[in-house]
Amino acid sequence: MKVTTEQYRRVAAREMADEYTKSFLRLLPARLAERRKTAFTDFSDPAAARAAGAAIRAGALENLPQLLATFEKNAKAAGARVFWARDAAAANRYIVDTARENGISGVTKGKSMITEELGLNEALAENGIRAWETDLGEFITQLLACPPFHIVGPALNIPVARISEIFLEKGLISRPEHDPVQLGLAARRFLREKFRHLEMGITGVNLAVADSGTLINVENEGNIRLSKSRPRIQVAVMSLEKVVADMPDAMHLIRLLCRSCTGQQVSAYVSMDTGPRKDDEIDGPEQLHIVILDNGRTRIYEDPVTRQALRCIRCGACLNACPVYGQIGGYPYGWAYSGPMGQVLSPLLLGFARTRDLFSACTLCGKCRDVCPVGIDHPGLMLYYRNRDAVGDPDFRGTGAPRPEKAVYGAYAIIAGHPLLWRVFGAMARRAINCYARGNTIGKGPGVLKGWFALRDLPAPPSRSFRDQWKRRHPAPHAARPASGRKQP
Ligand code: SF4
């Protein structure tokens, strides 16, 4: 599924009306946010730790071309094959060709946002190759054919009864099962068989270390580790911004990532691999293919404002802090990236025409920026997008603000620029709005305002403006001059 304005509005409305989703959203983001907060107390100076994370990512982006060249050289020296993919089609083609050349008909996959971005599963399926997601949450969403709900837990919102149903339908269990542990074991038995027989594993990459050519993956289930070590062929797909200079930089980012993501000091598994299996090693792939994906990132990189979006380490902390995500959950975003992270990345990758609602549906409260471990200024970026979109910047595939919107803001600019007009307009607007008041509250409005009032009330404005009230209480000195005409001290 790809994000579109229509689907964002439709799915957001559906999710906000869904009692189960609402009760779930009252719990999950708050719990993860609390865990993150507690985990950060380990740092003697949490703000300094985040500032260091921001500096590492900004520095890596500053030197990106050199770091990528160094990474490629070292990865190749360790025996890996490196493929530069200009876009999703090129990446998918390379992976499909690699599978075909090796007679592969099925692959195991570790959880990765980047392969969702590529639409890799669909591309493989079109070529007769079956991809099995092996992260439990991704596996469940794959069986249900629904997008991930949350970057940390793609299927955390799916009720156990629904999982039991789909497992029964797909033959993983033989009777309804409502014990989550048993359901987990059923998935594990099923996926272990895939690991045993399938000869190609596809993973994402959390970080790539330039000075050693090492790939790092962070996870809690061990499925990525199995996808990397068990199959004969491994394909690691990384977006080009994932590279950092050296291991100390990578380690600091992993400390931030684990704490921001799940509130852990470190996740259950952190795998570091340099090249394919060596002669004296007992596991690991015979072939390691590293696909380095651009897919529009060079353009994002070239703009000094949007470049900071490439700092993201996909921790998900901004989702848990976002009041909009907290109302609608992950489905309306319609793609791999949700929450503020998605509102910042998807418009750059997909263009503004299809994603306008993502960066418009933001209150600019700044909570996402406050928790981001790498210092991304989401509200600043979204304001920038709104600005670029309003002027129809072709670099962002912006179409310009719709005509009615332009007319409204044009009129507003004129009115706001003339005090007399502003006062007349204010008096008329107050009177018009108050027609809908019930007591001190306005609970509904006409036309396009209906949607705004669907979920909130407005205090009825007073009949006199603030300015008028102020004037009455603080008369100008000449009006307050005593009748005697004597000047006040
Ligand atoms: S934008 Fe920041 S907080 Fe959000 S996922 Fe990326 S790194 Fe984490």
Boltz pocket constraint, residues with backbone or C-beta under 6 A from the ligand:
constraints:
  - pocket:
      binder: B
      contacts: [[A, 260], [A, 311], [A, 312], [A, 313], [A, 314], [A, 315], [A, 316], [A, 317], [A, 318], [A, 319], [A, 340], [A, 341], [A, 368], [A, 371], [A, 372], [A, 373], [A, 374], [A, 375], [A, 376]]
      max_distance: 6.0
